Amino acid sequence: MGKSLRVCGIFAAVLFPVLLQGQLICNPPSICSCENEKVSPNLTIERPVKLTGLLVDPSGAPIQFNRTTVQVRKPGNHEVLFSAVLDRQGRFDLGTVPAGRFRLIAFWTQPEKVSRLPLFDQPKPVSCSSANKCELKIVLALHGTDQGFEFCPPK
C-alpha cells in the first residue's frame, strides 16, 4: 500500500500542474475595463522625417504575423495619422511623419477583427532626431498571459 501511495504522489506532483489552467478573474470587473488602460505617447519626432523601421521579437527575429500593421496615432483621441503593413522581413515604411509626440502601435489584422499581437507589449518609447530619414529597430517585449488589457483593442 505504501508503494502505491508514493506512485500516486509522484503522478500527482508531476502531472497535476500540467493539467491546471489559469484564468484571469477581475474583481471588481472595472479593473479589467478597456477604458482603464493608460497609454502614453511613445514616439517623439523632432523634425519631419521619412520614418521606416523593423519590428522584431526579443531574439531579434522579425515579427511575421500575417497582416501585422504599424500605425502612428494622435495621443488622446487615437486618430490614425500613418499606417503600414509589415513585409515578410518585419519592415515598415510610414512615409514622412511631421514633428511631434505620437502613439506608435503594432497590431494584427484578422478577418473582421483587429487585435493585439499575442503576448507582445506595444513598442517602448523611441525618438527620431535625424535630419531627413529615421530608421527604427523596435524590439517588442513579451508579457505574461492573463493581462487585464489583453483582449482590448490596441490603442
C-alpha positions in Angstrom: 0.0 0.0 0.0 2.8 2.4 0.8 4.4 1.9 -2.6 1.1 2.7 -4.5 0.7 5.9 -2.5 4.3 7.0 -3.5 3.5 6.3 -7.1 0.2 8.3 -6.9 2.1 11.1 -5.1 4.7 11.3 -7.9 2.0 11.1 -10.5 0.1 14.0 -8.8 3.2 16.1 -8.3 4.3 15.7 -11.9 1.1 15.7 -13.9 -1.3 17.7 -11.8 0.3 21.1 -12.5 0.3 20.3 -16.3 -3.5 19.8 -16.1 -4.2 23.0 -14.3 -5.3 26.0 -16.4 -5.4 29.6 -15.2 -8.0 32.2 -15.8 -7.9 35.9 -15.1 -10.5 37.0 -12.6 -11.3 40.7 -12.4 -12.7 41.7 -9.0 -14.1 44.3 -9.3 -14.7 43.9 -13.0 -13.9 47.5 -13.7 -10.2 46.8 -13.2 -10.2 44.9 -16.5 -12.1 47.5 -18.4 -10.5 48.6 -21.7 -11.2 52.2 -20.8 -8.9 51.9 -17.8 -5.9 51.1 -19.9 -3.5 54.0 -19.7 -1.4 54.7 -22.8 1.1 57.5 -23.4 2.9 58.9 -26.5 5.9 56.6 -27.3 7.2 58.2 -30.5 8.9 61.6 -30.5 9.8 63.2 -33.8 12.0 66.3 -33.6 11.6 67.4 -37.2 9.8 65.9 -40.2 11.4 62.6 -41.3 10.8 59.7 -43.6 10.0 57.0 -41.0 10.9 53.4 -41.7 11.8 50.5 -39.4 12.0 46.9 -38.4 9.8 45.2 -35.8 11.4 42.2 -34.0 10.9 39.9 -31.1 13.4 39.8 -28.1 15.5 37.2 -30.0 15.9 39.6 -32.9 13.7 37.6 -35.3 11.3 39.7 -37.4 7.7 39.8 -36.4 5.9 37.8 -39.0 2.3 37.5 -38.0 0.4 37.7 -41.2 -1.1 41.2 -41.7 0.7 42.9 -38.9 0.2 46.7 -39.1 2.2 49.5 -37.6 0.4 52.9 -37.0 1.2 56.4 -35.8 -1.7 57.8 -33.9 -2.5 61.0 -32.2 -2.3 60.5 -28.4 -5.6 61.0 -26.6 -8.1 60.5 -29.4 -6.2 57.6 -31.2 -6.8 59.2 -34.6 -4.7 57.2 -37.2 -2.2 59.5 -39.0 0.0 57.0 -40.7 -0.3 53.2 -41.3 1.8 50.5 -42.9 1.6 46.7 -43.1 4.8 44.8 -42.3 6.5 43.0 -45.1 7.8 39.4 -44.7 11.1 40.7 -43.1 9.2 42.7 -40.5 9.9 46.0 -42.2 7.6 49.0 -42.5 7.6 52.4 -44.2 5.3 55.1 -42.8 6.3 57.8 -45.2 7.1 61.4 -44.0 6.0 62.0 -40.4 5.9 65.6 -39.0 7.5 66.7 -35.8 5.6 65.9 -32.7 4.7 63.3 -30.0 2.7 60.4 -31.1 1.5 56.9 -30.2 3.2 54.1 -32.2 1.4 50.8 -32.1 1.5 47.4 -33.7 -1.4 45.1 -34.1 -2.8 42.1 -36.0 -5.5 42.5 -38.7 -7.6 39.4 -38.9 -10.8 38.9 -40.9 -13.4 41.3 -39.4 -11.2 42.0 -36.4 -8.2 43.9 -35.2 -6.3 42.6 -32.2 -3.1 42.9 -30.2 -0.2 40.8 -31.2 -0.4 37.7 -28.9 1.8 38.1 -25.8 3.6 41.2 -27.1 3.6 44.6 -25.5 3.3 47.7 -27.6 6.6 49.4 -28.5 8.6 51.1 -25.8 9.4 54.9 -26.3 11.5 55.7 -29.3 12.6 59.0 -30.9 13.9 60.4 -34.2 16.2 63.3 -34.3 17.9 62.8 -37.7 17.6 65.3 -40.5 15.6 63.6 -43.2 15.4 59.9 -42.5 14.8 57.8 -39.4 15.1 54.0 -39.4 13.9 52.4 -36.1 14.6 48.9 -34.9 11.8 48.2 -32.5 12.0 45.2 -30.1 8.6 44.2 -28.8 8.8 42.8 -25.3 6.9 39.7 -24.3 4.5 39.8 -21.4 2.8 37.1 -19.3 -0.7 35.7 -20.0 -3.9 36.9 -18.3 -3.2 40.6 -18.6 -6.3 42.7 -18.0 -5.9 44.6 -21.3 -5.1 41.5 -23.4 -8.5 41.4 -25.1 -8.9 45.1 -25.5 -8.5 46.7 -28.9 -5.0 48.1 -29.4 -4.6 51.8 -28.7 
